Structures are given as structure tokens and as C-alpha cells.
């Protein structure tokens, strides 16, 4: 009888631990970086600078036309321009995007059309088992290009700026 009780207790422990792993699987971390495009070329160069204190927002929406927001959370970047947003639950049937909201730098706060938002998939049903989801880097344009941009663009094989 004691042996049967022990087996039942071990089986219950295994079942409960597998339930806790199932809940742990539904937590994601969306990570990315926000930078200042100091050359105003709308992509990162070696002169680009991370923006500390930039505000980013993750929003998930229904896939329907005019989809309503189902999840929203804001975060700020650290001194390296990086952020990490914890997300609860599987959002397989939703469109989730991270977007820049605000830059604390007055000389670098113009939105870039191409790098204002990045889409992320927040589900484990796509073959990715890691809980970290990386978003494309996002940025703001500096009001005026810094010296050295022509040299950088020449190094990259672009025509010099006039």
C-alpha cells in the first residue's frame, strides 16, 4: 500500500511540474535596440549612437480589419540603447509590433519611416523554442548629419554626399 501511495505521489509531482513548465513557456522577452542615425541615411553606420531613455511600445492587435489592441506595454532603453519587454501568453493569432514612441534627445527625435516599427512573432508554434524574440533595430534621425558621414558612406561603397 505504501508503495502505491509513493507511486501516486511521484506521478502527481510529475504532472504538476509539467504544468508549471507549460506556464513558463508562455513568457516571452522582446529585445531590441534604439539608435540615433547621425548620418541621416536611415540605416546604422559606425557613427550611429545608441539612445538612452528612448520609449518603445509593444502592441499586439487582432488580425481582423481595424484590429483592436489586445496587448500593450511600454519600456525604456538603457545606456546601450537596448530594451527588454516581458510578454505573457501566446499571441499566435495576433500581429505584434514594437515601435519607437519618443526620443529624449532633442537633436535626434525625427521618426524614420522605415525603422519606426518592427514586427515580432510571439508564439512557440512557429518552431522557435527560445523565449527571447529579437526585434529589428529602430531609430531616430539626427537633425543634421555629423562630420565624417561622407567618409563612412564612401567606405560602404555609396556615392559621397554633396
C-alpha positions as a printed Julia matrix, in Angstrom:
162×3 Matrix{Float64}:
  0.0    0.0     0.0
  2.84   2.39    0.86
  4.44   1.61   -2.49
  1.23   2.51   -4.37
  0.95   5.77   -2.41
  4.55   6.62   -3.26
  3.94   5.95   -6.96
  0.79   8.11   -6.89
  2.68  10.91   -5.14
  5.55  10.82   -7.65
  3.07  10.78  -10.56
  1.24  13.8    -9.11
  4.55  15.66   -8.71
  5.48  14.96  -12.34
  2.08  16.17  -13.55
  2.28  19.37  -11.5
  5.83  20.13  -12.65
  4.84  19.68  -16.29
  2.0   22.16  -15.75
  4.43  24.72  -14.35
  6.66  24.26  -17.42
  3.66  24.86  -19.67
  3.02  28.2   -17.96
  6.71  29.13  -18.11
  6.64  28.51  -21.87
  4.12  31.34  -22.33
  6.51  34.09  -21.24
  8.46  35.91  -23.93
 11.04  38.69  -23.84
 11.07  41.08  -26.8
 14.52  42.62  -27.11
 15.95  45.25  -29.41
 17.9   48.46  -29.74
 17.13  52.11  -30.49
 19.78  54.25  -32.16
 20.35  57.76  -33.46
 21.04  57.85  -37.2
 23.72  60.53  -37.1
 24.23  60.47  -40.88
 20.52  60.73  -41.82
 20.78  57.73  -44.19
 18.08  55.59  -42.49
 20.38  52.69  -41.62
 23.02  52.08  -38.97
 26.61  53.07  -39.59
 29.67  53.05  -37.34
 28.79  56.64  -36.39
 25.28  55.74  -35.19
 24.76  56.18  -31.46
 22.54  54.28  -29.01
 19.8   56.34  -27.39
 19.43  56.04  -23.62
 15.91  56.63  -22.3
 14.05  56.21  -25.6
 10.48  54.97  -25.18
  9.31  51.92  -27.14
  5.88  50.3   -27.13
  4.92  46.73  -27.94
  1.37  46.34  -29.25
 -0.45  43.22  -30.35
 -3.64  43.51  -32.42
 -6.35  41.23  -33.72
 -5.76  40.17  -37.31
 -9.17  41.49  -38.31
 -9.59  44.69  -40.33
 -9.01  47.6   -37.94
 -7.89  45.06  -35.34
 -8.3   46.11  -31.76
 -5.32  46.2   -29.41
 -5.12  43.04  -27.31
 -1.81  43.71  -25.55
  0.27  46.84  -24.98
  3.36  47.55  -22.91
  5.98  50.31  -22.91
  9.62  50.19  -21.96
 12.65  52.48  -21.95
 16.12  51.83  -23.3
 19.24  51.52  -21.17
 22.57  53.31  -21.7
 23.32  50.98  -24.64
 20.01  51.78  -26.33
 18.71  48.28  -25.53
 15.33  47.27  -24.15
 13.65  44.07  -23.0
  9.87  43.81  -22.76
  8.37  40.82  -20.9
  5.22  39.46  -22.56
  2.78  36.99  -21.03
  0.84  34.5   -23.13
  0.93  33.15  -26.65
 -0.08  35.69  -29.31
 -0.17  33.34  -32.31
 -3.34  34.83  -33.78
 -2.25  38.45  -33.34
  0.0   40.91  -35.14
  2.61  42.21  -32.68
  4.91  45.15  -33.36
  7.42  47.19  -31.41
  7.54  50.88  -32.29
  9.53  53.86  -31.15
  7.42  56.38  -29.27
  9.77  59.08  -28.07
 13.41  60.07  -28.06
 14.8   62.07  -25.14
 17.37  63.67  -27.48
 16.08  66.94  -28.91
 18.68  66.87  -31.69
 17.74  63.28  -32.64
 13.97  62.79  -32.41
 12.74  62.72  -36.02
 10.94  59.46  -36.89
 12.33  57.26  -39.66
  9.62  55.84  -41.87
 11.41  52.52  -42.46
 12.71  51.94  -38.92
  9.88  53.26  -36.78
  8.44  49.8   -36.07
  9.38  46.12  -36.2
  7.12  43.06  -36.24
  7.75  40.19  -33.83
  6.19  36.72  -33.62
  5.13  35.83  -30.08
  4.3   32.15  -30.27
  6.09  28.85  -29.7
  4.06  27.31  -32.51
  6.47  28.52  -35.2
  9.42  26.25  -34.45
 11.32  28.71  -32.26
 11.68  27.36  -28.73
 13.68  30.23  -27.22
 11.65  32.69  -25.14
 13.65  35.68  -26.42
 12.35  37.4   -29.56
 14.65  39.91  -31.24
 13.13  42.9   -33.0
 14.96  44.77  -35.76
 16.82  47.82  -34.51
 14.76  51.0   -34.53
 15.94  54.56  -34.8
 15.51  58.29  -34.98
 17.13  60.77  -37.37
 19.54  63.41  -36.13
 18.53  66.95  -37.13
 21.81  67.48  -39.02
 24.37  64.92  -40.18
 27.61  64.83  -38.18
 31.05  65.32  -39.75
 32.53  62.1   -41.06
 29.38  60.74  -42.71
 30.72  61.19  -46.25
 33.8   59.14  -45.33
 31.67  56.38  -43.77
 29.4   56.22  -46.81
 32.41  56.08  -49.1
 33.77  53.14  -47.04
 30.43  51.4   -47.54
 30.57  51.91  -51.32
 27.96  54.64  -51.57
 28.45  57.82  -53.58
 29.71  60.76  -51.47
 27.06  63.13  -50.12
 27.1   66.65  -51.54
